Amino acid sequence: MSIEIITTEELQEKLKKGENLELVDVREDEEVEFGMIPGAKHIKMGEIPANLDYFDKDKEYIFICRSGRRSENVCYYLQDQGYKVRNMLGGMLDWSGETK
């Protein structure tokens, strides 16, 4: 089954419109020090299985990593568990919006 995606441009548009999005950054600690998309929650990829109680099956989550590959793996894992997920294509390498 394929994973729904969102481009960095689409995500920037949604944030500009003030949409309430569930963003999860799955990069390592040293990677997020260089900046995360405002409002994103940081849960490292390896800690996702231990944090399943954070996720709500009624919400859709957008996953973010450096290039989009790790977040895609997380999306497959969570989709298999019945969660609604979307992968940010291109990851933070393609992100030109605000970070903090």
PyMOL CGO cylinders between C-alpha atoms (Angstrom):
from pymol import cmd
from pymol.cgo import CYLINDER

trace = [
    CYLINDER, 0.00, 0.00, 0.00, 1.40, 3.39, -0.88, 0.3, 1, 1, 1, 1, 1, 1,
    CYLINDER, 1.40, 3.39, -0.88, 1.95, 6.28, 1.49, 0.3, 1, 1, 1, 1, 1, 1,
    CYLINDER, 1.95, 6.28, 1.49, 0.21, 9.64, 1.10, 0.3, 1, 1, 1, 1, 1, 1,
    CYLINDER, 0.21, 9.64, 1.10, 2.70, 12.45, 0.56, 0.3, 1, 1, 1, 1, 1, 1,
    CYLINDER, 2.70, 12.45, 0.56, 2.82, 16.19, 0.98, 0.3, 1, 1, 1, 1, 1, 1,
    CYLINDER, 2.82, 16.19, 0.98, 5.37, 18.46, -0.68, 0.3, 1, 1, 1, 1, 1, 1,
    CYLINDER, 5.37, 18.46, -0.68, 7.29, 21.08, 1.28, 0.3, 1, 1, 1, 1, 1, 1,
    CYLINDER, 7.29, 21.08, 1.28, 5.45, 23.76, -0.74, 0.3, 1, 1, 1, 1, 1, 1,
    CYLINDER, 5.45, 23.76, -0.74, 2.03, 22.30, 0.12, 0.3, 1, 1, 1, 1, 1, 1,
    CYLINDER, 2.03, 22.30, 0.12, 2.98, 22.12, 3.78, 0.3, 1, 1, 1, 1, 1, 1,
    CYLINDER, 2.98, 22.12, 3.78, 4.18, 25.75, 3.79, 0.3, 1, 1, 1, 1, 1, 1,
    CYLINDER, 4.18, 25.75, 3.79, 0.85, 26.82, 2.25, 0.3, 1, 1, 1, 1, 1, 1,
    CYLINDER, 0.85, 26.82, 2.25, -1.14, 24.94, 4.91, 0.3, 1, 1, 1, 1, 1, 1,
    CYLINDER, -1.14, 24.94, 4.91, 0.94, 26.49, 7.70, 0.3, 1, 1, 1, 1, 1, 1,
    CYLINDER, 0.94, 26.49, 7.70, 0.52, 29.97, 6.19, 0.3, 1, 1, 1, 1, 1, 1,
    CYLINDER, 0.52, 29.97, 6.19, -3.25, 29.47, 6.21, 0.3, 1, 1, 1, 1, 1, 1,
    CYLINDER, -3.25, 29.47, 6.21, -3.00, 28.61, 9.89, 0.3, 1, 1, 1, 1, 1, 1,
    CYLINDER, -3.00, 28.61, 9.89, -4.16, 25.02, 9.51, 0.3, 1, 1, 1, 1, 1, 1,
    CYLINDER, -4.16, 25.02, 9.51, -3.77, 22.95, 12.66, 0.3, 1, 1, 1, 1, 1, 1,
    CYLINDER, -3.77, 22.95, 12.66, -1.41, 20.17, 11.59, 0.3, 1, 1, 1, 1, 1, 1,
    CYLINDER, -1.41, 20.17, 11.59, 0.16, 17.29, 13.47, 0.3, 1, 1, 1, 1, 1, 1,
    CYLINDER, 0.16, 17.29, 13.47, 3.83, 17.40, 12.47, 0.3, 1, 1, 1, 1, 1, 1,
    CYLINDER, 3.83, 17.40, 12.47, 6.33, 14.85, 13.77, 0.3, 1, 1, 1, 1, 1, 1,
    CYLINDER, 6.33, 14.85, 13.77, 10.08, 15.20, 13.15, 0.3, 1, 1, 1, 1, 1, 1,
    CYLINDER, 10.08, 15.20, 13.15, 11.80, 11.79, 13.38, 0.3, 1, 1, 1, 1, 1, 1,
    CYLINDER, 11.80, 11.79, 13.38, 15.41, 12.98, 13.03, 0.3, 1, 1, 1, 1, 1, 1,
    CYLINDER, 15.41, 12.98, 13.03, 18.11, 12.51, 15.65, 0.3, 1, 1, 1, 1, 1, 1,
    CYLINDER, 18.11, 12.51, 15.65, 18.79, 15.09, 18.39, 0.3, 1, 1, 1, 1, 1, 1,
    CYLINDER, 18.79, 15.09, 18.39, 21.87, 16.53, 16.70, 0.3, 1, 1, 1, 1, 1, 1,
    CYLINDER, 21.87, 16.53, 16.70, 19.93, 17.01, 13.45, 0.3, 1, 1, 1, 1, 1, 1,
    CYLINDER, 19.93, 17.01, 13.45, 17.02, 18.93, 14.96, 0.3, 1, 1, 1, 1, 1, 1,
    CYLINDER, 17.02, 18.93, 14.96, 19.45, 21.34, 16.66, 0.3, 1, 1, 1, 1, 1, 1,
    CYLINDER, 19.45, 21.34, 16.66, 19.78, 23.00, 13.24, 0.3, 1, 1, 1, 1, 1, 1,
    CYLINDER, 19.78, 23.00, 13.24, 16.09, 23.82, 13.26, 0.3, 1, 1, 1, 1, 1, 1,
    CYLINDER, 16.09, 23.82, 13.26, 12.68, 22.23, 13.11, 0.3, 1, 1, 1, 1, 1, 1,
    CYLINDER, 12.68, 22.23, 13.11, 9.48, 23.36, 11.44, 0.3, 1, 1, 1, 1, 1, 1,
    CYLINDER, 9.48, 23.36, 11.44, 7.63, 25.42, 14.06, 0.3, 1, 1, 1, 1, 1, 1,
    CYLINDER, 7.63, 25.42, 14.06, 5.01, 23.35, 15.83, 0.3, 1, 1, 1, 1, 1, 1,
    CYLINDER, 5.01, 23.35, 15.83, 6.59, 19.99, 15.00, 0.3, 1, 1, 1, 1, 1, 1,
    CYLINDER, 6.59, 19.99, 15.00, 6.94, 17.42, 17.76, 0.3, 1, 1, 1, 1, 1, 1,
    CYLINDER, 6.94, 17.42, 17.76, 10.30, 15.65, 17.96, 0.3, 1, 1, 1, 1, 1, 1,
    CYLINDER, 10.30, 15.65, 17.96, 10.09, 11.86, 18.32, 0.3, 1, 1, 1, 1, 1, 1,
    CYLINDER, 10.09, 11.86, 18.32, 13.18, 10.08, 17.01, 0.3, 1, 1, 1, 1, 1, 1,
    CYLINDER, 13.18, 10.08, 17.01, 12.54, 7.29, 14.52, 0.3, 1, 1, 1, 1, 1, 1,
    CYLINDER, 12.54, 7.29, 14.52, 13.81, 4.63, 16.93, 0.3, 1, 1, 1, 1, 1, 1,
    CYLINDER, 13.81, 4.63, 16.93, 11.45, 5.86, 19.65, 0.3, 1, 1, 1, 1, 1, 1,
    CYLINDER, 11.45, 5.86, 19.65, 8.25, 5.77, 17.57, 0.3, 1, 1, 1, 1, 1, 1,
    CYLINDER, 8.25, 5.77, 17.57, 7.22, 2.22, 18.65, 0.3, 1, 1, 1, 1, 1, 1,
    CYLINDER, 7.22, 2.22, 18.65, 7.53, 3.19, 22.33, 0.3, 1, 1, 1, 1, 1, 1,
    CYLINDER, 7.53, 3.19, 22.33, 5.45, 6.33, 21.74, 0.3, 1, 1, 1, 1, 1, 1,
    CYLINDER, 5.45, 6.33, 21.74, 2.41, 4.86, 19.99, 0.3, 1, 1, 1, 1, 1, 1,
    CYLINDER, 2.41, 4.86, 19.99, 0.15, 6.20, 22.75, 0.3, 1, 1, 1, 1, 1, 1,
    CYLINDER, 0.15, 6.20, 22.75, 1.00, 9.75, 21.56, 0.3, 1, 1, 1, 1, 1, 1,
    CYLINDER, 1.00, 9.75, 21.56, -0.80, 9.07, 18.28, 0.3, 1, 1, 1, 1, 1, 1,
    CYLINDER, -0.80, 9.07, 18.28, -4.55, 9.30, 17.79, 0.3, 1, 1, 1, 1, 1, 1,
    CYLINDER, -4.55, 9.30, 17.79, -6.14, 7.22, 15.02, 0.3, 1, 1, 1, 1, 1, 1,
    CYLINDER, -6.14, 7.22, 15.02, -8.61, 10.04, 14.30, 0.3, 1, 1, 1, 1, 1, 1,
    CYLINDER, -8.61, 10.04, 14.30, -5.86, 12.51, 13.37, 0.3, 1, 1, 1, 1, 1, 1,
    CYLINDER, -5.86, 12.51, 13.37, -3.52, 12.62, 10.40, 0.3, 1, 1, 1, 1, 1, 1,
    CYLINDER, -3.52, 12.62, 10.40, 0.20, 13.01, 11.08, 0.3, 1, 1, 1, 1, 1, 1,
    CYLINDER, 0.20, 13.01, 11.08, 2.81, 14.46, 8.76, 0.3, 1, 1, 1, 1, 1, 1,
    CYLINDER, 2.81, 14.46, 8.76, 6.26, 12.93, 9.21, 0.3, 1, 1, 1, 1, 1, 1,
    CYLINDER, 6.26, 12.93, 9.21, 9.48, 14.79, 8.56, 0.3, 1, 1, 1, 1, 1, 1,
    CYLINDER, 9.48, 14.79, 8.56, 13.14, 13.77, 8.38, 0.3, 1, 1, 1, 1, 1, 1,
    CYLINDER, 13.14, 13.77, 8.38, 16.24, 14.98, 6.56, 0.3, 1, 1, 1, 1, 1, 1,
    CYLINDER, 16.24, 14.98, 6.56, 15.50, 13.59, 3.09, 0.3, 1, 1, 1, 1, 1, 1,
    CYLINDER, 15.50, 13.59, 3.09, 12.11, 11.89, 3.39, 0.3, 1, 1, 1, 1, 1, 1,
    CYLINDER, 12.11, 11.89, 3.39, 13.40, 8.31, 3.57, 0.3, 1, 1, 1, 1, 1, 1,
    CYLINDER, 13.40, 8.31, 3.57, 13.28, 7.66, 7.32, 0.3, 1, 1, 1, 1, 1, 1,
    CYLINDER, 13.28, 7.66, 7.32, 9.94, 9.41, 7.64, 0.3, 1, 1, 1, 1, 1, 1,
    CYLINDER, 9.94, 9.41, 7.64, 8.62, 7.20, 4.83, 0.3, 1, 1, 1, 1, 1, 1,
    CYLINDER, 8.62, 7.20, 4.83, 9.66, 4.10, 6.81, 0.3, 1, 1, 1, 1, 1, 1,
    CYLINDER, 9.66, 4.10, 6.81, 7.89, 5.47, 9.89, 0.3, 1, 1, 1, 1, 1, 1,
    CYLINDER, 7.89, 5.47, 9.89, 4.80, 6.11, 7.75, 0.3, 1, 1, 1, 1, 1, 1,
    CYLINDER, 4.80, 6.11, 7.75, 4.71, 2.50, 6.54, 0.3, 1, 1, 1, 1, 1, 1,
    CYLINDER, 4.71, 2.50, 6.54, 5.09, 1.26, 10.11, 0.3, 1, 1, 1, 1, 1, 1,
    CYLINDER, 5.09, 1.26, 10.11, 2.32, 3.46, 11.52, 0.3, 1, 1, 1, 1, 1, 1,
    CYLINDER, 2.32, 3.46, 11.52, 0.01, 2.93, 8.55, 0.3, 1, 1, 1, 1, 1, 1,
    CYLINDER, 0.01, 2.93, 8.55, 0.27, -0.81, 9.21, 0.3, 1, 1, 1, 1, 1, 1,
    CYLINDER, 0.27, -0.81, 9.21, -0.90, -0.10, 12.78, 0.3, 1, 1, 1, 1, 1, 1,
    CYLINDER, -0.90, -0.10, 12.78, -3.94, 1.74, 11.44, 0.3, 1, 1, 1, 1, 1, 1,
    CYLINDER, -3.94, 1.74, 11.44, -2.81, 5.37, 11.74, 0.3, 1, 1, 1, 1, 1, 1,
    CYLINDER, -2.81, 5.37, 11.74, -3.39, 8.13, 9.17, 0.3, 1, 1, 1, 1, 1, 1,
    CYLINDER, -3.39, 8.13, 9.17, -0.02, 9.33, 7.96, 0.3, 1, 1, 1, 1, 1, 1,
    CYLINDER, -0.02, 9.33, 7.96, 1.57, 11.50, 5.31, 0.3, 1, 1, 1, 1, 1, 1,
    CYLINDER, 1.57, 11.50, 5.31, 5.24, 11.78, 4.39, 0.3, 1, 1, 1, 1, 1, 1,
    CYLINDER, 5.24, 11.78, 4.39, 6.86, 15.16, 3.68, 0.3, 1, 1, 1, 1, 1, 1,
    CYLINDER, 6.86, 15.16, 3.68, 8.59, 14.59, 0.36, 0.3, 1, 1, 1, 1, 1, 1,
    CYLINDER, 8.59, 14.59, 0.36, 12.20, 15.77, 0.15, 0.3, 1, 1, 1, 1, 1, 1,
    CYLINDER, 12.20, 15.77, 0.15, 12.51, 16.26, 3.89, 0.3, 1, 1, 1, 1, 1, 1,
    CYLINDER, 12.51, 16.26, 3.89, 14.27, 19.19, 5.53, 0.3, 1, 1, 1, 1, 1, 1,
    CYLINDER, 14.27, 19.19, 5.53, 16.77, 19.28, 2.63, 0.3, 1, 1, 1, 1, 1, 1,
    CYLINDER, 16.77, 19.28, 2.63, 13.93, 20.71, 0.50, 0.3, 1, 1, 1, 1, 1, 1,
    CYLINDER, 13.93, 20.71, 0.50, 12.37, 22.85, 3.22, 0.3, 1, 1, 1, 1, 1, 1,
    CYLINDER, 12.37, 22.85, 3.22, 12.77, 26.58, 2.58, 0.3, 1, 1, 1, 1, 1, 1,
    CYLINDER, 12.77, 26.58, 2.58, 10.22, 27.78, 5.13, 0.3, 1, 1, 1, 1, 1, 1,
    CYLINDER, 10.22, 27.78, 5.13, 10.69, 28.96, 8.67, 0.3, 1, 1, 1, 1, 1, 1,
    CYLINDER, 10.69, 28.96, 8.67, 12.56, 26.86, 11.23, 0.3, 1, 1, 1, 1, 1, 1,
    CYLINDER, 12.56, 26.86, 11.23, 13.24, 27.33, 14.89, 0.3, 1, 1, 1, 1, 1, 1,
]
cmd.load_cgo(trace, "trace")
